C-alpha cells in the first residue's frame, strides 16, 4: 500500500496544463479519515473517472471540490484559483457544476424551473427589475427560458418541462440533474454516479451522451461511477480510492491491471 | 341599508385588509424556507414611528394630511427594513424552529423596550393619534391599494429570478448553494422585504386604531399571522391574503354563537389544519380545476 508515492509521481507530470488540481486533500470526520492525502490533476477536456469501493471517499472528494465540505487540510485549485474557503455558490460561479448521488432536485418545482434556477449566476436582475419586468429582467427572462428549454431538449425531457421534478422516473431525474448542472454553463462538470438507477440500454446511451456533452460545451468532466464497463470505456484516466487513499491513477488499462486495485475490489487474502 | 352595513362592518373590513397584508410579510420569508415570526415586531415599529411622528413632529389640530401618512408608511417601511438587515444577518444563520424561536425573542425584546421607553409612552402607549379620514371605512383608500400593491409585488417577484432563488432555497438549500444561489443573501432579502411590508401596515394601523401600545407587537400576534399563512396556504401569494381576511373576520362572523365563539374559532382552525394541510389556497386546487374543465 504505497499510495502516496504513486500519486506524487503522477501529479508532477501534469502541473502545467491542469484545470483542476488537488494536492494532499484530507478530510476528517472525527476519528474517521474520509479522504486521506489525495492528490491528482485533471487536464482540460478530459473525462476523469473516480472509482472505488463503497465508503472509499469518492462523494466526500466531490463535496470538497464543490465546497459543500471544507477540507481539513490540503489544497484544491481550479484554473489556478484556490478554492479553499470559498462557499459553494462562489465555486459554482467560477464554473464548477455538479450532480448528486442522492438526487437533489427541487422536487416541488417543474423541470423547467429546476433548470432556470441554475441560470442564476448568468443573470443579474434585482428585485425591482424582476417585479416590474423591466430593465435587466426584460432581456434576461426570454434568454433564461430559451436556454432552459434547449437543455431540456438536449436531455430529452422537453415534453415534461411543466411536470414536477419529484414525479419523474429515477433515470429522468438523473437526466434533469445533468440539465440543471449544464445550465450553470460550467467548465468543469462533476457527475456523481450518473448511471445509478439506469437500465442497461440507458447506461449504453449514457457514455455517448457524456462524450457529446463534453464536446458540445467543451467541458472537463470528473465522474464517480460504480459501473465498471462504463468507466473503462468512457474515461481517459481513472483514479481509484480505497479507504480514503488514492491507490491507483492512470489510463483505464493500467488501472484495471493494478494489483492494489484488484485487491481493493476483490479483497486480498 | 348598505350604509348601515358599512357603518357596522367598515372597521372590520379595513382590518381584514390590513391583516391580510401583514400575512404577506410572514409569507415572504417563508417562500425562501425561513419560518420567521418577527412580523409583529416590525409592525409595532412602523406603528410607533407613525404614532410618534403624528403626535409630535407633525401634530395637527384638524384632519391629519394624507401625504404625511404616506410619508410615515415610507419611514416605517424603511426603518423596519434597516432593522431587519441588522437582525436578519445573524438570526438567519439559524434554521427551522430555532429561527422561529429567535424571532419570537426579537418580538419580545421590542415589546419590553417599548414598554420602558418614554418616547413610546411606556405601558400606556400613545393615544389620540390624529385621523386622516372621517370614518374607519375611508382607511380603505390606503389599506386596499397597499394590499393590492403587495400582492402584485409578491406574485411577480415569485416569477422572477430573485423569487426562483427564494424557492430554490426553500426546496433544498444545499443544492441551491451548489447551483450558484447565495443562500444568506436571499434569505436576508426575503426577510427584509417582509419586514418592510409589516412596517408599512403598522404605520396605517396606528392611525386606524387611534392608539398604539406594547400590546400590538406580541407573541400572540406572531401566532395569529402564522395561522393566516398556514390556513390560507403557504405556497401561493393568494393563500395568506385569503387566510388573513378569513381569520380576521371569523371571530366576528361567530359573534352570534355567543360566549363559546372562541372555542368554535379554535375548533375551526384545528379542523382547517387537519383537513387542508396545504391550506385553503394551494397550487393543487388550481390544477384540479383545470383538469375538470
Interface residues (C-beta under 8 A of the other chain):
Chain A: X66 X67 X68 X87 X88 X89 X92 X93 X97 X98 X100 X104 X105 X106 X107 X108 X109 X113 X116 X117 X118 X120 X121 X123 X125 X126 X127 X129 X130 X131 X132 X133 X137 X140 X141 X144 X180 X181 X184
Chain B: X152 X153 X156 X157 X159 X160 X161 X162 X163 X164 X165 X167 X168 X171 X172 X174 X175 X176 X177 X178 X179 X180 X181 X182 X183 X189 X193
